[in-house]
């Protein structure tokens, strides 16, 4: 008999979605960065009243976070490209 409680049905689906998102970000970082930046801009342009409940409360914090993450990812890509093209001399 299994004494360990079964996870809720939504949890495996969420874990699978997060794993797919991680893989996508690792395999296609430019597209992931563009998607994050677009999501941040879209949330910044939409009026807050469209969001409800907790989303409305979190929206002021999520907007700048997504924009910042998009800029950071762009800087990482830019620096990585520069390091890859430098010959060291």
PEFEN-V349019 format. One record per run of one state. SS is the DSSP state (h for helix, s for strand, l for the rest). FROM is the first residue (numbers start at 1). TO is the last residue. If there is no record, write none. Layout:
# PEFEN-V349019
SS:FROM:TO
SS:FROM:TO
This chain:
# PEFEN-V349019
l:1:8
h:9:27
l:28:28
h:29:45
l:46:47
h:48:50
l:51:52
h:53:85
l:86:89
